[in-house]
């Protein structure tokens, strides 16, 4: 029975990995196929043509740069908001806590189209009320940032709130009894405990922003992001240049993941060596 379970487990894992990686392999193969359509069949020969067209497509690279700019801005704004919301919700009790939690989680449940249209209408109405034509009230990448932050901050909040469940409030009380101020307790005790969740929240916020389409489509104004540009290319006739870009992004992600894992293992070895030296 045990052997059958292990066999089924290995078969499931193999099927899962095949399901996850085969589409990526096919997508990568299409970047080298000398075919106008992004496919690996029929195979018409190996070519670097699509990478050459990719590097020559200035509009795509401007869109990609805009995407990175928006993603970084979303991280800078969403992480502090989500972290502060998690700390606030964790510090109160009763019906107020449930209400605030519902308010923060609600944007996650809303369609991106609704958030995009709502963001655009809200800031347009603010411009009409104030009678101002200030740039903040006009559509543009800044509105895309604000629209994305309105729901991405909720993801950060959930991660930090989960991390707070393992925090011992007695540490704060002990520090304050020893003369620490509130800011010192926050900087030296609470935040160091939350750093793993904050880092994970920043990563999720970054990638959620990069892949966002619906909210960005309604708030971007005349600017393009990568998802909007790819959508426009799909409508007019997509070429394997998108496959070439996706392959480069996958390679960059793998390099970053390998670098992180190597750095983590080196840190673990150093800590283990220090522990052995102390013993």
Helices and strands as residue ranges (DSSP letters): H 2-30, H 49-56, H 58-91, H 95-109, H 112-130, G 135-137, H 141-164, H 169-177, H 182-185, I 186-190, H 191-211, H 214-219, H 226-236, H 241-278
